[in-house]
Amino acid sequence: MKVISGNLKGRKLTVPRGHKVRPTGARVKEALFSILGEGVIGADVLDLFSGTGNIGIEALSRGANSSLFIENDPKTLLILEKNIRELSLFDRSKVIKLDVPRGLKLLHRRGVKFDIIFIDPPYIYPKIWDIFTAVSKYDILNKGGMVVWEHDSKKIPKPQYGTLKMIETKKYGDTGITFFMKE
């Protein structure tokens, strides 16, 4: 797995063996960032269910101001931190070692806001709607900000979750990417 574009283009990311982590493939990642375009430049990014940091690191490479990663699996955290260290991204990155629901509560208490939130849970994650509800309720997304959800292409998103309105869904084989904007 490599960074596709930006100032880190071509740099390799460490990826764990096995099926516990499912990094976003190059084709889907390229399509996702093509849609976001220059909206990534200067953005503060939240990468939920970060895994290897593939998406948040790509955002940094393409000009994002910062990426905050939330991941709770100990082995995956070691790989995420290794990728950040090897790419010298500590000055623009922060890792929160909590599960996503508790991480979102922490961010709410701290009054932190983001321009783009990436949500890439395991496809069988049972409480995805709770995550959308929390993002809306905790008001951690700036007005006009985007939520990008990577999911099984068979899943049909609701058109709205609180203040988050669905804009479009794209399908790439088994992977769906749905974009929401905060009203």
GROMACS elastic network, one bead per residue, 0.5 to 0.9 nm:
[ bonds ]
;  ai    aj funct       b0    kb
    1    11     6  0.86117   500
    1    12     6  0.58921   500
    1    13     6  0.55409   500
    1    14     6  0.72505   500
    1    15     6  0.70966   500
    1    23     6  0.83424   500
    1    25     6  0.80101   500
    1    26     6  0.77500   500
    1    54     6  0.82714   500
    2     9     6  0.75074   500
    2    10     6  0.55590   500
    2    11     6  0.54582   500
    2    13     6  0.56049   500
    2    14     6  0.88057   500
    2    26     6  0.80379   500
    2    54     6  0.83154   500
    3     6     6  0.80212   500
    3     8     6  0.62336   500
    3     9     6  0.50623   500
    3    10     6  0.53344   500
    3    11     6  0.54964   500
    3    12     6  0.64938   500
    3    13     6  0.73304   500
    3    26     6  0.86528   500
    3    54     6  0.76288   500
    3    57     6  0.76347   500
    3    58     6  0.58378   500
    3    61     6  0.75867   500
    4     8     6  0.79221   500
    4     9     6  0.51828   500
    4    10     6  0.61170   500
    4    11     6  0.82144   500
    4    26     6  0.73005   500
    4    29     6  0.81975   500
    4    30     6  0.71968   500
    4    58     6  0.71408   500
    4    61     6  0.86711   500
    5     8     6  0.67247   500
    5    10     6  0.73783   500
    5    30     6  0.85595   500
    5    58     6  0.73054   500
    5    61     6  0.67602   500
    5    62     6  0.64587   500
    6     9     6  0.52643   500
    6    58     6  0.78333   500
    6    59     6  0.86720   500
    6    60     6  0.82699   500
    6    63     6  0.72727   500
    7    60     6  0.86645   500
    7    61     6  0.52360   500
    7    62     6  0.68129   500
    7    63     6  0.81590   500
    8    11     6  0.56945   500
    8    57     6  0.88368   500
    8    58     6  0.80765   500
    8    60     6  0.85890   500
    8    61     6  0.52616   500
    8    62     6  0.81888   500
    8    87     6  0.78134   500
    9    12     6  0.88148   500
    9    58     6  0.86869   500
    9    61     6  0.72747   500
    9    62     6  0.89442   500
   11    87     6  0.79249   500
   12    83     6  0.85478   500
   12    87     6  0.89939   500
   13    52     6  0.75929   500
   13    53     6  0.85866   500
   13    54     6  0.73908   500
   13    79     6  0.88480   500
   13    80     6  0.89563   500
   13    82     6  0.88269   500
   13    83     6  0.58907   500
   13    86     6  0.87233   500
   13    87     6  0.87700   500
   14    52     6  0.71423   500
   14    79     6  0.64472   500
   14    80     6  0.80859   500
   14    82     6  0.76923   500
   14    83     6  0.63346   500
   15    21     6  0.81949   500
   15    23     6  0.78226   500
   15    51     6  0.87843   500
   15    52     6  0.62843   500
   15    76     6  0.87457   500
   15    79     6  0.70952   500
   15    80     6  0.87877   500
   16    19     6  0.84783   500
   16    20     6  0.83158   500
   16    21     6  0.70624   500
   16    52     6  0.79476   500
   16    75     6  0.84350   500
   16    76     6  0.72221   500
   16    79     6  0.72314   500
   17    20     6  0.81565   500
   17    21     6  0.81849   500
   18    21     6  0.72370   500
   18    22     6  0.88943   500
   19    22     6  0.64318   500
   20    76     6  0.89967   500
   20   122     6  0.83892   500
   21    51     6  0.61914   500
   21    52     6  0.78959   500
   21    76     6  0.78297   500
   21   122     6  0.79253   500
   22    25     6  0.85179   500
   22    51     6  0.78567   500
   22   122     6  0.76731   500
   23    50     6  0.89902   500
   23    51     6  0.71744   500
   23    52     6  0.70959   500
   23    53     6  0.85578   500
   23    54     6  0.66684   500
   23    55     6  0.84714   500
   23   120     6  0.89453   500
   24    27     6  0.83992   500
   24    28     6  0.65458   500
   24    29     6  0.61197   500
   24    54     6  0.71900   500
   24    55     6  0.74903   500
   24   120     6  0.85099   500
   24   150     6  0.84099   500
   25    28     6  0.55103   500
   25    29     6  0.60091   500
   25    30     6  0.85557   500
   26    29     6  0.50260   500
   26    30     6  0.59661   500
   26    31     6  0.85367   500
   27    30     6  0.52609   500
   27    31     6  0.62702   500
   27    32     6  0.86241   500
   27   172     6  0.82570   500
   28    31     6  0.51119   500
   28    32     6  0.60263   500
   28    33     6  0.86508   500
   28   171     6  0.89443   500
   28   172     6  0.67015   500
   28   175     6  0.78366   500
   28   176     6  0.88240   500
   28   177     6  0.82746   500
   29    32     6  0.50735   500
   29    33     6  0.62344   500
   29    34     6  0.84783   500
   29    54     6  0.89572   500
   29    55     6  0.74989   500
   29    58     6  0.85390   500
   30    33     6  0.53505   500
   30    34     6  0.60229   500
   30    35     6  0.86781   500
   31    34     6  0.50290   500
   31    35     6  0.63002   500
   31    36     6  0.87681   500
   32    35     6  0.53329   500
   32    36     6  0.64506   500
   32    37     6  0.86596   500
   32   148     6  0.85027   500
   32   177     6  0.74983   500
   33    37     6  0.58307   500
   33    38     6  0.87653   500
   33    40     6  0.80451   500
   33    58     6  0.86146   500
   33    59     6  0.80750   500
   33    62     6  0.88182   500
   34    38     6  0.86255   500
   35    38     6  0.89959   500
   35    39     6  0.89871   500
   36    39     6  0.55008   500
   36    40     6  0.64467   500
   36   146     6  0.89150   500
   37    40     6  0.64892   500
   37    41     6  0.83470   500
   38    41     6  0.54342   500
   38    42     6  0.88594   500
   38    62     6  0.85228   500
   38    63     6  0.85722   500
   39    42     6  0.78234   500
   39    43     6  0.70747   500
   39    64     6  0.87618   500
   39   115     6  0.87986   500
   39   116     6  0.87574   500
   40    43     6  0.52501   500
   40    44     6  0.82959   500
   40    45     6  0.83647   500
   40    59     6  0.63880   500
   40    60     6  0.83464   500
   40    62     6  0.68269   500
   40    63     6  0.63594   500
   40    64     6  0.53309   500
   40    65     6  0.84730   500
   40   115     6  0.84822   500
   40   116     6  0.78002   500
   41    44     6  0.89848   500
   41    59     6  0.81826   500
   41    60     6  0.85091   500
   41    62     6  0.66287   500
   41    65     6  0.70849   500
   42    63     6  0.59898   500
   42    66     6  0.79386   500
   43    59     6  0.85377   500
   43    60     6  0.89260   500
   43    63     6  0.77456   500
   43    65     6  0.52354   500
   43    66     6  0.68865   500
   43    67     6  0.86121   500
   43   114     6  0.74702   500
   43   115     6  0.55345   500
   43   116     6  0.68681   500
   44    64     6  0.62748   500
   44    65     6  0.54497   500
   44    67     6  0.61311   500
   44    68     6  0.80666   500
   44   113     6  0.78973   500
   44   114     6  0.50644   500
   44   115     6  0.53308   500
   44   116     6  0.65768   500
   44   117     6  0.86962   500
   45    56     6  0.68969   500
   45    59     6  0.76243   500
   45    60     6  0.85922   500
   45    64     6  0.70955   500
   45    65     6  0.77738   500
   45    66     6  0.59537   500
   45    68     6  0.62408   500
   45    69     6  0.85580   500
   45   113     6  0.89906   500
   45   114     6  0.56930   500
   45   115     6  0.60977   500
   45   117     6  0.57997   500
   45   118     6  0.76282   500
   46    50     6  0.89743   500
   46    56     6  0.73199   500
   46    66     6  0.84441   500
   46    67     6  0.57054   500
   46    69     6  0.61209   500
   46    70     6  0.78311   500
   46   113     6  0.89125   500
   46   114     6  0.64934   500
   46   115     6  0.81851   500
   46   116     6  0.63745   500
   46   118     6  0.61421   500
   46   119     6  0.84890   500
   47    50     6  0.53660   500
   47    53     6  0.75371   500
   47    55     6  0.70844   500
   47    56     6  0.56452   500
   47    67     6  0.69001   500
   47    68     6  0.60866   500
   47    70     6  0.63447   500
   47    71     6  0.87774   500
   47   116     6  0.85501   500
   47   117     6  0.60369   500
   47   119     6  0.64916   500
   47   120     6  0.80077   500
   48    51     6  0.85286   500
   48    68     6  0.84381   500
   48    69     6  0.62190   500
   48    70     6  0.51321   500
   48    71     6  0.69818   500
   48   100     6  0.65081   500
   48   103     6  0.89333   500
   48   117     6  0.73686   500
   48   118     6  0.59402   500
   48   119     6  0.50261   500
   48   120     6  0.64430   500
   48   121     6  0.74913   500
   49    53     6  0.88529   500
   49    69     6  0.77164   500
   49    70     6  0.59065   500
   49    71     6  0.53265   500
   49    72     6  0.80403   500
   49    99     6  0.81170   500
   49   100     6  0.68056   500
   49   118     6  0.85338   500
   49   119     6  0.65923   500
   49   120     6  0.57099   500
   49   121     6  0.53859   500
   49   122     6  0.81027   500
   50    53     6  0.50689   500
   50    54     6  0.74763   500
   50    55     6  0.76157   500
   50    56     6  0.76129   500
   50    69     6  0.56867   500
   50    70     6  0.58142   500
   50    71     6  0.54893   500
   50    76     6  0.88568   500
   50    77     6  0.88320   500
   50    80     6  0.78649   500
   50   118     6  0.85685   500
   50   119     6  0.82224   500
   50   120     6  0.72366   500
   50   121     6  0.83425   500
   51    54     6  0.74522   500
   51    69     6  0.86778   500
   51    70     6  0.85084   500
   51    71     6  0.64200   500
   51    72     6  0.88761   500
   51    73     6  0.82598   500
   51    76     6  0.58796   500
   51    77     6  0.72434   500
   51    79     6  0.80968   500
   51    80     6  0.65351   500
   51   120     6  0.88009   500
   52    55     6  0.84256   500
   52    57     6  0.89863   500
   52    76     6  0.65752   500
   52    77     6  0.76039   500
   52    78     6  0.88633   500
   52    79     6  0.59755   500
   52    81     6  0.82651   500
   52    82     6  0.88933   500
   52    83     6  0.71900   500
   53    56     6  0.54366   500
   53    57     6  0.57135   500
   53    58     6  0.82837   500
   53    69     6  0.70740   500
   53    79     6  0.85996   500
   53    80     6  0.55620   500
   53    81     6  0.85211   500
   53    83     6  0.73795   500
   53    84     6  0.78762   500
   54    57     6  0.54220   500
   54    58     6  0.61542   500
   54    59     6  0.87800   500
   54    80     6  0.85968   500
   54    83     6  0.88161   500
   55    58     6  0.50701   500
   55    59     6  0.62624   500
   55    60     6  0.87521   500
   55   118     6  0.76769   500
   56    59     6  0.50403   500
   56    60     6  0.63385   500
   56    61     6  0.87129   500
   56    64     6  0.87309   500
   56    66     6  0.85482   500
   56    67     6  0.56304   500
   56    68     6  0.75884   500
   56    69     6  0.72323   500
   56    93     6  0.88153   500
   56   118     6  0.79848   500
   57    60     6  0.50077   500
   57    61     6  0.61761   500
   57    62     6  0.86282   500
   57    67     6  0.73848   500
   57    83     6  0.85504   500
   57    84     6  0.77293   500
   57    87     6  0.88534   500
   57    89     6  0.82721   500
   57    93     6  0.87461   500
   58    61     6  0.50165   500
   58    62     6  0.62535   500
   58    63     6  0.88485   500
   58    64     6  0.87894   500
   59    62     6  0.51025   500
   59    63     6  0.64572   500
   59    64     6  0.53916   500
   59    65     6  0.87203   500
   59    66     6  0.84636   500
   59    67     6  0.76420   500
   60    63     6  0.52326   500
   60    65     6  0.67810   500
   60    66     6  0.65775   500
   60    67     6  0.68132   500
   60    89     6  0.82607   500
   60    92     6  0.78427   500
   60    93     6  0.87103   500
   61    64     6  0.71724   500
   63    66     6  0.87555   500
   64    67     6  0.73599   500
   64    92     6  0.88013   500
   65    92     6  0.67619   500
   66    91     6  0.84465   500
   66    93     6  0.58141   500
   66    94     6  0.82448   500
   67    92     6  0.64100   500
   67    93     6  0.50094   500
   67    94     6  0.66592   500
   67    95     6  0.86428   500
   68    92     6  0.83951   500
   68    93     6  0.56547   500
   68    95     6  0.58627   500
   68    96     6  0.74489   500
   69    80     6  0.87317   500
   69    93     6  0.75159   500
   69    94     6  0.61776   500
   69    96     6  0.61026   500
   69    97     6  0.84816   500
   70    94     6  0.86715   500
   70    95     6  0.59673   500
   70    97     6  0.61688   500
   70    98     6  0.64730   500
   70    99     6  0.71119   500
   70   100     6  0.63229   500
   70   103     6  0.66785   500
   70   104     6  0.88248   500
   71    74     6  0.83887   500
   71    76     6  0.76689   500
   71    77     6  0.64460   500
   71    80     6  0.86036   500
   71    95     6  0.74950   500
   71    96     6  0.65502   500
   71    97     6  0.55021   500
   71    98     6  0.60203   500
   71    99     6  0.62508   500
   71   100     6  0.71135   500
   71   103     6  0.88026   500
   72    75     6  0.89042   500
   72    76     6  0.78155   500
   72    77     6  0.68155   500
   72    96     6  0.79470   500
   72    97     6  0.50339   500
   72    99     6  0.51166   500
   72   100     6  0.78770   500
   73    76     6  0.53330   500
   73    77     6  0.59748   500
   73    78     6  0.88197   500
   73    97     6  0.81163   500
   73    98     6  0.85133   500
   73    99     6  0.83583   500
   74    77     6  0.50651   500
   74    78     6  0.65177   500
   74    97     6  0.84092   500
   75    78     6  0.53313   500
   75    79     6  0.67971   500
   75    80     6  0.89069   500
   76    79     6  0.51713   500
   76    80     6  0.61716   500
   76    81     6  0.86244   500
   77    81     6  0.60293   500
   77    82     6  0.83767   500
   77    95     6  0.85466   500
   77    97     6  0.76203   500
   78    81     6  0.52505   500
   78    82     6  0.60783   500
   78    83     6  0.86958   500
   79    83     6  0.61666   500
   79    84     6  0.86555   500
   80    83     6  0.52115   500
   80    84     6  0.63487   500
   80    85     6  0.86460   500
   80    95     6  0.85352   500
   81    84     6  0.50996   500
   81    85     6  0.60384   500
   81    86     6  0.85270   500
   81    95     6  0.78163   500
   82    85     6  0.50448   500
   82    86     6  0.59594   500
   82    87     6  0.84767   500
   83    86     6  0.52297   500
   83    87     6  0.61463   500
   83    88     6  0.84924   500
   83    89     6  0.85709   500
   84    87     6  0.53516   500
   84    88     6  0.60781   500
   84    89     6  0.51837   500
   84    90     6  0.63098   500
   84    93     6  0.75200   500
   85    88     6  0.50302   500
   85    89     6  0.63164   500
   85    90     6  0.65381   500
   86    89     6  0.79167   500
   87    90     6  0.85088   500
   88    91     6  0.77168   500
   89    92     6  0.56037   500
   89    93     6  0.59291   500
   90    93     6  0.50170   500
   90    94     6  0.70235   500
   91    94     6  0.82757   500
   96    99     6  0.86973   500
   96   103     6  0.69409   500
   97   103     6  0.79522   500
   98   101     6  0.81845   500
   98   102     6  0.62898   500
   98   103     6  0.55556   500
   99   102     6  0.56782   500
   99   103     6  0.60244   500
   99   104     6  0.87046   500
  100   104     6  0.60289   500
  100   105     6  0.86318   500
  100   131     6  0.78210   500
  101   104     6  0.52738   500
  101   105     6  0.64821   500
  101   106     6  0.88408   500
  101   130     6  0.82530   500
  101   131     6  0.67749   500
  101   134     6  0.76908   500
  102   105     6  0.50945   500
  102   106     6  0.62599   500
  102   107     6  0.87508   500
  103   106     6  0.50683   500
  103   107     6  0.62955   500
  103   108     6  0.86655   500
  104   107     6  0.51258   500
  104   108     6  0.62005   500
  104   109     6  0.87047   500
  104   131     6  0.84244   500
  104   134     6  0.71437   500
  104   135     6  0.72421   500
  104   138     6  0.76563   500
  104   140     6  0.82679   500
  105   108     6  0.50582   500
  105   109     6  0.62596   500
  105   110     6  0.86845   500
  105   134     6  0.80652   500
  105   138     6  0.73853   500
  106   109     6  0.51495   500
  106   110     6  0.62765   500
  106   111     6  0.86891   500
  107   110     6  0.50351   500
  107   111     6  0.61454   500
  107   112     6  0.54602   500
  107   113     6  0.79466   500
  107   138     6  0.83835   500
  107   140     6  0.73114   500
  108   111     6  0.50430   500
  108   112     6  0.63316   500
  108   113     6  0.82805   500
  108   138     6  0.54672   500
  108   139     6  0.72486   500
  108   140     6  0.63783   500
  109   112     6  0.79525   500
  109   138     6  0.86726   500
  111   138     6  0.88922   500
  111   139     6  0.85918   500
  111   140     6  0.72937   500
  112   139     6  0.89226   500
  112   140     6  0.60917   500
  112   141     6  0.85655   500
  113   139     6  0.74856   500
  113   141     6  0.52110   500
  113   142     6  0.59686   500
  114   117     6  0.67979   500
  114   140     6  0.61496   500
  114   142     6  0.57604   500
  114   145     6  0.72961   500
  114   146     6  0.88543   500
  115   140     6  0.88730   500
  115   141     6  0.59926   500
  115   142     6  0.55306   500
  115   143     6  0.80976   500
  115   144     6  0.77867   500
  115   146     6  0.63918   500
  115   147     6  0.85090   500
  116   141     6  0.72690   500
  116   142     6  0.83779   500
  116   145     6  0.57187   500
  116   147     6  0.57688   500
  116   148     6  0.74728   500
  117   135     6  0.89820   500
  117   141     6  0.75112   500
  117   145     6  0.81132   500
  117   146     6  0.63465   500
  117   148     6  0.61598   500
  117   149     6  0.83906   500
  118   146     6  0.84756   500
  118   147     6  0.59233   500
  118   149     6  0.60491   500
  118   150     6  0.78715   500
  119   131     6  0.87005   500
  119   147     6  0.73390   500
  119   148     6  0.60845   500
  119   150     6  0.63047   500
  119   151     6  0.87101   500
  120   123     6  0.80809   500
  120   148     6  0.83341   500
  120   149     6  0.59853   500
  120   151     6  0.68753   500
  121   124     6  0.79473   500
  121   125     6  0.61863   500
  121   128     6  0.78300   500
  121   149     6  0.85085   500
  121   150     6  0.75391   500
  121   151     6  0.75549   500
  122   125     6  0.52223   500
  122   151     6  0.80185   500
  123   126     6  0.86506   500
  123   150     6  0.84119   500
  123   151     6  0.57277   500
  123   152     6  0.57353   500
  124   152     6  0.85131   500
  125   128     6  0.62058   500
  126   129     6  0.83631   500
  127   130     6  0.52986   500
  127   131     6  0.68349   500
  128   131     6  0.51744   500
  128   132     6  0.66848   500
  128   133     6  0.87990   500
  129   132     6  0.51548   500
  129   133     6  0.61680   500
  129   134     6  0.85935   500
  129   161     6  0.81167   500
  130   134     6  0.60743   500
  130   135     6  0.86152   500
  131   134     6  0.50913   500
  131   135     6  0.61864   500
  131   136     6  0.86738   500
  132   135     6  0.51327   500
  132   136     6  0.62744   500
  132   137     6  0.85035   500
  132   161     6  0.62915   500
  132   162     6  0.81930   500
  132   164     6  0.79978   500
  133   136     6  0.52675   500
  133   137     6  0.59235   500
  133   138     6  0.83637   500
  133   161     6  0.61711   500
  133   162     6  0.66323   500
  133   164     6  0.89312   500
  134   138     6  0.56380   500
  134   139     6  0.81627   500
  134   140     6  0.89744   500
  135   138     6  0.54764   500
  135   139     6  0.61942   500
  135   140     6  0.61672   500
  135   141     6  0.71806   500
  135   162     6  0.89511   500
  135   164     6  0.86193   500
  136   139     6  0.53391   500
  136   140     6  0.73287   500
  136   141     6  0.76143   500
  136   161     6  0.70394   500
  136   162     6  0.56445   500
  136   163     6  0.56555   500
  136   164     6  0.65115   500
  136   182     6  0.82102   500
  137   140     6  0.82812   500
  137   162     6  0.72950   500
  137   163     6  0.81931   500
  138   141     6  0.85048   500
  139   142     6  0.76610   500
  139   163     6  0.87830   500
  141   144     6  0.82198   500
  141   145     6  0.58548   500
  141   146     6  0.76425   500
  141   147     6  0.82403   500
  141   182     6  0.71188   500
  142   145     6  0.50994   500
  142   146     6  0.84278   500
  142   182     6  0.73102   500
  143   146     6  0.87798   500
  143   181     6  0.81808   500
  143   182     6  0.55223   500
  143   183     6  0.63068   500
  144   181     6  0.59574   500
  144   182     6  0.51594   500
  144   183     6  0.62329   500
  145   180     6  0.83538   500
  145   181     6  0.56795   500
  145   182     6  0.55459   500
  145   183     6  0.84332   500
  146   164     6  0.84993   500
  146   179     6  0.67298   500
  146   180     6  0.55795   500
  146   182     6  0.65129   500
  147   164     6  0.79189   500
  147   178     6  0.81463   500
  147   179     6  0.57973   500
  147   181     6  0.62896   500
  147   182     6  0.79873   500
  148   177     6  0.67897   500
  148   178     6  0.58142   500
  148   180     6  0.64498   500
  148   181     6  0.89002   500
  149   176     6  0.80165   500
  149   177     6  0.56041   500
  149   178     6  0.51948   500
  149   179     6  0.65123   500
  149   180     6  0.81783   500
  150   153     6  0.86641   500
  150   175     6  0.69220   500
  150   176     6  0.57528   500
  150   178     6  0.66269   500
  151   154     6  0.82764   500
  151   155     6  0.69538   500
  151   174     6  0.84705   500
  151   175     6  0.58540   500
  151   176     6  0.50839   500
  151   177     6  0.63247   500
  151   178     6  0.79567   500
  152   155     6  0.56180   500
  152   156     6  0.89362   500
  152   171     6  0.89697   500
  152   174     6  0.58405   500
  152   175     6  0.50211   500
  152   176     6  0.55763   500
  152   177     6  0.85551   500
  153   156     6  0.77652   500
  153   170     6  0.83860   500
  153   171     6  0.59293   500
  153   172     6  0.75565   500
  153   173     6  0.72230   500
  153   174     6  0.51538   500
  153   177     6  0.77657   500
  154   174     6  0.75419   500
  154   175     6  0.83135   500
  154   176     6  0.77201   500
  155   176     6  0.79172   500
  157   160     6  0.83801   500
  157   166     6  0.80999   500
  157   169     6  0.85008   500
  157   178     6  0.76822   500
  158   161     6  0.71865   500
  158   165     6  0.88471   500
  158   166     6  0.75450   500
  159   164     6  0.85167   500
  159   165     6  0.60874   500
  159   166     6  0.50313   500
  159   167     6  0.81418   500
  159   180     6  0.87177   500
  160   163     6  0.72502   500
  160   164     6  0.55501   500
  160   166     6  0.57913   500
  160   180     6  0.81059   500
  161   164     6  0.50482   500
  161   165     6  0.65649   500
  161   166     6  0.83489   500
  162   165     6  0.77964   500
  162   182     6  0.89277   500
  163   181     6  0.81197   500
  163   182     6  0.54906   500
  163   183     6  0.56461   500
  164   180     6  0.56957   500
  164   181     6  0.54509   500
  164   183     6  0.64177   500
  165   179     6  0.84492   500
  165   180     6  0.51529   500
  165   181     6  0.53703   500
  165   182     6  0.63087   500
  165   183     6  0.68378   500
  166   169     6  0.80917   500
  166   178     6  0.72581   500
  166   179     6  0.59076   500
  166   181     6  0.64869   500
  166   182     6  0.89873   500
  167   178     6  0.75720   500
  167   179     6  0.55156   500
  167   180     6  0.53671   500
  167   181     6  0.67239   500
  168   177     6  0.83214   500
  168   178     6  0.57662   500
  168   179     6  0.55122   500
  168   180     6  0.74372   500
  169   176     6  0.67388   500
  169   177     6  0.55722   500
  169   179     6  0.63917   500
  170   175     6  0.84859   500
  170   176     6  0.56772   500
  170   177     6  0.52638   500
  170   178     6  0.64123   500
  170   179     6  0.87071   500
  171   174     6  0.73500   500
  171   175     6  0.58721   500
  171   177     6  0.64261   500
  171   178     6  0.87432   500
  172   175     6  0.51494   500
  172   176     6  0.61412   500
  172   177     6  0.81195   500
  173   176     6  0.77998   500
